Amino acid sequence: MPTPSPGNAITVRVEAPATIETTGLLATAVSEMGGSITALDVVESRSDHIVVDVTCNTTDDEHAGRITAHLEELDGVTVRKVSDRTFLLHLGGKLEVVPKVPLKHRDDLSRAYTPGVARICMAIYEHPEDARRLTIKRNTVAVVTDGSAVLGLGNIGPAAALPVMEGKAALFKQFAGVDAWPVCLDTQDTEEIIMIVKAIAPVYGGVNLEDISAPRCFEIEARLRAELDIPVFHDDQHGTAVVVLAALTNALRVVGKKIEDVSIVVSGVGAAGHAIVRLLDAQGAGDIVGCDRRGALDPDAEHTDSFRGWIATHTNPRRKTGTLAEVLRGADVFIGVSAPNLLTGDDIATMADKAIVFALANPDPEVDPVAASKHAAVVATGRSDYPNQINNVLAFPGIFRGLLDANVSDITDAMMIAAATAIADCVDPSELNASFIVPSVFDSAVAPAVAAAVVATAKGEAQQ
C-alpha cells in the first residue's frame, strides 16, 4: 500500500461522547485503516459530548473515504464535516500582487501614476534598455505552459495546469526572491505559443517553460532562445538535468567512481531524458545508453524526431541492444525518467558492484526503492518520502536568480554544470553518505550558491 502523504491530508470533524478514552479510540480507528494521524484537536466541549478535529494523512480520495466511514462506525460518533487540507490551501489561489511603493496620499499617486509616470515612460521610449532598470522586468519571470504534459497527469489543458504554475511561481519567490507569474496558454500550436511568448516578452526578464509535451517543447525552446533577448529555460528538461547531475556527482563520490569511467543507462528519451543525456555528455560521461519503451536506441536506425536521433547517434558506443533490463546488466548507473514499475530488485542485482539507481518516475518509480536498495549502493527517487529526493526546486530558483543578476540572454552548458556543482557542494563532506547526496530543498544556502555560480560563469564567458 502506498505511504500516506501530506498531499492527501484530511481533517474530519466529529462529534463524540465526552469520555476520557474518546480521542484514543479516534486515533486507533484512523491507524486501523492505514491513515497517519498528525493532529487531534478538541474544538468544542460540552458535558455530554466533545467535537474533535481529526487530522490525518491518507494515500488518496478512496482511502480518505474509508477512514471517514470507519470513524462514523464508532459507537456514538457522528461525522460533521470532512475538509481536504490540500483543497483548502488552494482556495482563491496561492499568489497575490502587492505594491512595493507606498500609495497613501496625493504626492505618492502623482509619482507612481499620473502625471509623474509619463516621465518614466518617455525615458524608456528614448532608451529602451532602461526598461530593465525602471520596471518589474529586472526581477520578473513568466512561467509559461500550454497544459499538455502536466506532472504525470498528461494533457489536461491550461486551466487545470494553473495550480501547478502558481506553485512554481511561489517557489521562485520563496527560494530566490524572483517575482514569477503563471502564463497558461489556451493553445497547443507551436507557432502560436512562440508568437504569444514573444509578444509578452517586454514585461519579463526571463521565461520558464513548463509542462509542454515533447517533441514540441524542444522546438519552442530553441526558437524562443534564438529570437528573444532574455533567457528561456525549459525546467522539465534542464532543471531536472541539473539536479540529476548534482546528485550523480555526490553519488559517485560516495561509491568512489568517476563519471568518465562509469556506464550509464537512461530510461526515457523525452524532454527530461534528452536534457540529462546532453548534460552528462557535456560533463564527460562517455558510456551512456538511452532506452525507450522498446529498449536501447539503435544508433544506426532512422528516428522520426531529431532529438531522439541525437541521443541515438551520440550514445551507446558499444552498440548494446535489447530491452531495458538486458542493457542494464553490468551498468554502474541507472537513471529513470520514464514510467513506473519497469524493473524489479532482481534487475538491479544484475548491475555492477556499488551501483547507483535514480528511479525518478513520479509518483510511482521505475523500480521499488526498497527493493532497489537491497542491491544498489545509492538509491534516489523523485518522492519526498524516501531519501535523496531529486527535486527541481534545488535548481530553477537559483539559476534564474543568477541569470537575472548577470543580465544575460543565453543559458549555456557551462552555467548548468556550474549550477549542478554548486548544488552538490552544498552537501558538506562530513554529511555526505548514501542516504544524503543532495541538500534539503529547504536549505537556504542552495539558491544563493547556485545563483553565484551562474553569475561567475556568465562573467567568465563574457570575458572570453
N, C-alpha and C positions, 0 to 999 in steps of 0.2 A: 504494500500500500504506500502511495506517495506520502512524503512528510508534510504535516500541516504547516501552512505558511502564513505570515502576517498579511500577505496579499489576498488571502481569503478569510480575513478575520470578521467575526460577527459579535454583536452584543445582543443577548437575549434578555429582555426584561421580564421577570417572572414574579408572580405573587405566590407566597408560600407560607406555611404555618410558622408562627413566631416561636420556634423551638431551638434549643442550643445546637441540635445536630443538623439543622437545615442546610447551612452553607456547605458542610461536609458532604451531605448527600448530593447536592447540586454538582460539586466538583467531581465526585465519584462518577456520577452519571455521564458527565462530559468525557471523562477519561475512559469509561467503558466503551464509548463509541469512537475512540481514537482521536478525540479532539485534544488540543493543548491549551489548558487554562492559562490566561495571562492576568485576569483580574476578577475579583468578586467584590462588588460594591453594594452595600445596603443603602438605598436611596430614599427609603421611607420605612418607618417603623410604627406599628400600632400594637395594641395589647394582644390582638388575636392573629395578626399577620405581619409579614415584612415584604417589602418589594426589593428585589435584588437584580442588579445588572450583572449578568454572567458573560464575561468576555473571553473568547477563545479563538485560537487559530484552527482552521479547517483545511481540507485539501481542495474542495470545490463546492459548487452550489448544492449538489446532491448530498454531499457529506454534511453540509450545514443543515440541510433539511432533516436528515436522520437524527442529528444531535438535538435539534429543536423538538422533534416528535418524541424523542426519548425523555426529554425534560418534562414534557406535558404529561407523560405517562406516570410520573411520580405522584404518589398519593398526596392530595391537597395542593398540588402545584398547577398554576394557570399561567400560560404564556400570554403576556400582554402585547408585546411588540418585539420584532426582530429587526435589527439595524445592521446593514452591511457597512463595515467601517471603511472599506475602500471607496464605496459609492459616496459616503458622507464626505470623505476627503476631497472628492472631485466636484461636489456641488458648487455651481457658479464658476467653475474653472479654477486654475491654480495660479493665474497671473493677474497683475494689475499694472496700470501705468500711474506713476507718481511723479509729479513735477519736482525738479531738482532746485528750483529757484522759488523764493517767496512771492506770493501774489496777494498781498494784504492791503494795498492801498493804491491810489491813482498813479503814483510815481512808478511802482513796480509794474503796473499794467502798461504804462507808456514805454517802458524799456523792453519788457518781454514781448509785447504785442505792438499794436499801432500807437503812436507813429514811429517809435524808435526802431522797430524791427525792419522797417524799409531800408535803413542804412546798412543793415547786415545783408539783406537780400542783394543790394547793389554791389556790396563788397565781394560777394560770391560771384555775382554776374561778371564783374570785372576780373576776378581772379578765381576761377572755378576750383583750383586746388585748395582754397580756403574752406571749402565745404567740410572737409575733414576736421578742421580746427574749430569751426564755429557752429557745428551742428552735432546731432547724435551719431552721425556717420562714423566718427572715430571709434566708437565703442559698441556698435550695434551689428548683430549678425542675423540674417534671415535663415530660419530653419524651414527648408522647402521640401515638400513631399507631394506626390500625387496619390498616395494611399494604395499603391499597387503591390507592396511587399511589406506589410506592417508586422513586425515581430515574427511570430510563427503563425500568424492569422491569415496571411495571404492578401489577396486583392480585396480590401474592404472599403476602399474609397476615401475621399478626403475628410468628410465629416467624422467618420469613425476613427480616422487616424489622428484627429486633433488632440485627444488626451495624451497621446504619446509625444506629440510635438510640444505641447505645453510642458510636459515633464522634462523634455530635453532643454527647453528654454530656462526652466527653473534651475536645472543643474548648471547651465552656463553661468547663471548669476551667483548661485551659491558657492561654487568652487573656484571661479575665476573672475568674478565681478564683471562679466560680459553681459550686456543687455541684448537678449535674443528674443525673437518674436516668431510665432508659427505662421507659415505661409502655406496653406493647404490648397492645392490647385485642383479645380474640377475639370481636369483634362489629363489624358494619358498619352497624348500625341507628342512625340519628341520635339517636333518643330515648335509647337505651341508653348511647351514648357520652356524651351530655350528663349523664345521671344518674350514671354512674360517675365522671366527672371532678369533678362537684360533690361526690360522696361522699368523694373522696380529697383534696379541696382543703385541708382544715385542715392538712395536713402541709407544704404548699408555699407559697412566696412568689410564684410565677408559673407559668404554663402555656405551654409552647411546643408548639403543634400542628404535626405534621409528617407529610407524605406521606399526606394524606387527600384522596380524589378530589373533584373539583368535580362538581356544584354543592353536594354535601353539606357540604363544608368551610366554605362561606360561612355557612350556617345554624348550624352547630356553633359557629363562632367568634362570630357575632353573639349567639347565645343565651347562651353562656358569659360573654361580656363583660357582658351585661346582668344576669346572675344571680349572678355571683361578685364578691367584693370584692378580687380580686387580678388583676394584668394577664394577659391572654390574647393571645397573639401567634402568628399562623399564618405561620411563616417562609417557606414556599413562596410565599406572597403578598407579605408586607410586607418580609421580608428581601431578597428579590430586587428589589423595587421600590426600596428604599433604595439598594442598591448600583448599580442601573441609573441612578438619579437622580444619584448621586455621580459615576459615570463620565461621564454625559452632561454634567454641569456642567463637567468638565475638558475633555471633547472639544470642547464649544462654545468654551471659552477658546482651545483650540488653533487652531480654524478661524476664530475671530473672529466668531461669530454669537451671537444671544441666543435664549433659549428661547421667548420670546413672539413671535419673528419666524419661527421655522422650522416647516416642515411635517414631521410625524412619521407614519410608518406602523408599526403594531404588528401583527405576525403571531402569532396565538394569543390567544384570549379566555377562557382557563380561569383558574385561580387566579392564576398569576403575571401574565398579561396584564391581567386585571381590576385588580389592585392597581397595576400600573405605570401604566395609563391614569389611574386615580384620583389617584395621587400626582403625576404630571406635570400633570394638570389643576389640582390644588391649588397647584402651583408656578408656574402662569401660562401653561402651554402652551395655545395657543388653536386649533391646527390639527392634530388627531390623527385618523387613520383606523384603526379596528380592523378586522382581517380574520380570518375563519375559513377553513376549507378551501375554501369556495366563493368567497371574495373579500371585498370590502368589505361590512360590515354595513349593512343598509338601515335608516336611521332611521325610516322610515315603516311598516316591516313589524312584525308581531306576533312576539315572541320567547318561547319556551317557558319560559325562566327569567329572573327579574327582573335578574340580574346581567349577563347578555348584553344584556338590554334597556336597562340603564343605560348601557352603553358605546355602544350604537346611538344612543340619544337625546341623549347628551352629547358626541358626537364627530361627525366628518365634516361640518363646517359648510358645505363646498362641495358636498355631496351627490355625491361621487365614486362611480362604480360600476365594476365589472369585477373581474378576477382580481387576485391579489396583485401579479403582475408589472406589470399595467396601472396600478394605482393607485400603484405605486412610482415611475412616471415623473415626474421633476421634484421628487421629495421630497428634503428635506435629511437626514432621519434614518430609518434602518430599525432596528427593534428586533424580533428574532425570539425567541419563547419557544414554539415550536410543534413542527416536525418537520424531519427532515434533508432536504437537497438539494431545496429548493423553488425555489431561484433559481440563476442562473448569473452568471458575471462580466459577461456581456453585459447582464443585467438591471440590475446595479449601475451599469453605464456610462450607463444612461438617467436616473440620479438627477441632482440639482443639482450644481453645482460645489462642491468641498470637502465631499463627502457623508460622513456618519457611519454606519457599519454595525456593529450589535451582533447577531451571529448566535449565539444562546445555547443552541440545542438541543444536548443532550449525550448521547452523545459525538460525534455527527455533526451539525455545524451546518447551518443553513438554506442556507448558501452556503459554498463552499470559501474559507477565509480568504485563501489565497494569490491566488486569482482575484479576490476582492473587493478586495484591497489594490492591485491594478493600476488601479483606478478610484476608490476611496474614499480620503479623506484620513486617516480614522481607522477602524480595524477592531478589534473586541473579540469575544471568544468566552467560553464557559464552561470552556474547557480550559486546563490548566496548561502545555501545550507550545507555546502561542502567546502573543504579548504581550497585555497588557490582559485578564487573566482576571477575569471578573465572578463573584466568589465570595462567597456569603452569609456566610462566616466573618468578613468585614470588618465586618458589621453586627450580627448577633444577639448575640454575647457582650457587646459594649459596650452595646447597647440594654438588655439585661436587667440588666447591672450598674447602669446608670443608673436603671432602673425600681425595682430593689430598694433602691438607696441613697436614692431620693427617696420611697419608700414610697407609691407612687401605684397606683391600681387601673385607671386609664384610659390608653390609648395614643392620642395624638392625631396628626393630620396634621402639626401644628407640630413635635412631637417627632421624627417620622420625617424631616421636611425638615431639621431641625437635625442629626440623625444623618448624613444624606447630605452636608450641607455640611461637617461635621467630617471625614468620610472624604475628601472632595475636597481639603480644605485640608491634609491630611497629605502631599499632594504639593507640595513647595516649588516656587514659580515657576521656580526655576533648574533643577529636574528635569523639569518638565512638557514633554512632547513627544508626538508622535503614537503612539509606542510605549510611553508610560508615563503613563497617565491615571488609574490607581488605584494606591494603595500596595501593597506586598507584603503578603500575608496574614500574614507573619511580622514585620511592622513592629510593634514593641512599643508604639509611640505611638498606634496606631489605637484600640484598645479603650478606653483611658483618655480619649482625646479624645471619642469617641462618648458614653461614659458622662457625662462632664462636660457635654456639650451637652444631653443628655436631662434631666439634673438641673436645669440652668439654665432650660430651657424649662418644666419642670414647676413650678419655683418661680415663674416669671413668670406662668404661667397661674393658679396658686393665688392670686396677689395681685390678679388682675383681678376 
